[in-house]
Amino acid sequence: MAQQQGDNLRHARTGIELRPGLDGVPATKSAICDIDGEQGLLTYRGYPMEDLAVNSSFLETAYLLIWGELPTDAQLQAFEHEVQMHRRVSFRVRDMMKCFPASGHPMDALQSSAASLGLFYSRRAIDDPGYIYKAVVRLIAKIPTMVAAFQLIRKGQDPIQPRDDLAYSANFLYMLTEREPDPRAARIFDRCLMLHAEHSLNASTFSARVTASTLTDPYAVIASAVGTLAGPLHGGANEDVLAMLEAVGSPAQAGSFLDEAIAAKRKIMGFGHREYKVKDPRAVILQSLVEEMFNDFGHDDLYDVARAIEEEAMTRLGPKGIYPNVDFYSGLVYRKLGIPRDLFTPVFAIARVAGWLAHWREQLGANRIFRPSQIYSGAPPRRWTPMEKRAESPAD
Ligand code: ACO
């Protein structure tokens, strides 16, 4: 039941106002990640992103996010070892992936393969810490293997097995490109994963928590989050950014491109964020990684286009608090690493699985199923209309 008051929609019983997109509405309590969107600050479990990006590794950061504290040396070694032991995926999963259409989007392939893990490890013992630990390890270990496997399968090749002598990020790049990466490139990629590992209650994490709140298995939780991340307003924007940079073509065109897009009310991909009213701190770090990458491995002219767009956008979008977000520069790093464009969002998922799992655990710790209300805006109660009295609806 609801009533409409002018432009405001309030729930008739509770008086609570509808906020489209739940803008500014707290939907959970969380101790995992904090964002100060006015100052451009991001912390994981209290540690500033800038510190982690320099000093930590992706697996250590994942451990911190999921278990709440930085691991000791022994804990980190044990976690890295467990993850390494679980990198392989069953031949049945690989065979299933061979039946996926090669033209399908890798995010759809990842969502399906992540969900399929629930068939293999289906015991829903979510109150057993041993089960939780194993599920965390399996998902962190196997998601990269499945992303790389689909890339080779769609090229008509057999997936290659993980290499035990390679660390997490280097091994993923090896499985994807069939070449052992330069250690500097692997380290830059590892830092990209840390930057993408968690970001409070964004759309895919909210999706993960809603799914978790039903007490379903963790593979369903991750599959639902992957599906949500795929959209172009969320993780999918990183693909569109590169297409945009290519379409703009040269730095000289940046201003006129922005003028046209803004006049036509088209969004600039890789710009804007619900939380940040300044440049996304992850975009600041990513830009330094782009420069490190180009210093080590050669320049990419699209970076000049990106910088020109950012500069021209300062006066056009800056006053509205719209600045580059995490997706604006990440694609330039991935392109230099030889990662195909439609794998940018799956790579985002490889990182974000850490945050999703942290939220899964946290949700289980104080669970109440999500069940928001709605403002009903449909027809009032009415009587059944017999077929001969029905008129064609305008949509027909
Ligand atoms: N380019 C131009 N204008 C923009 C942009 C943009 N990228 N983003 C927001 N705006 C404008 C809107 O047109 C709107 O203007 P108006 O008030 O004059 O109509 C105003 O800013 C508010 O925009 P909303 O879409 O309502 O903002 P919201 O907080 O709902 O959306 C979002 C945030 C989805 C990130 C949005 O900025 C966007 O679509 N950006 C482009 C896609 C993108 O880069 N997504 C990745 C986000 S980061 C991540 O998910 C990993």
Residues whose N, C-alpha, C, O or C-beta is under 5 A from the ligand:
A	BS01	ACO	P232 L233 H234 G235 A237 R266 K267 I268 M269 G270 F271 G272 H273 R274 N325 D327
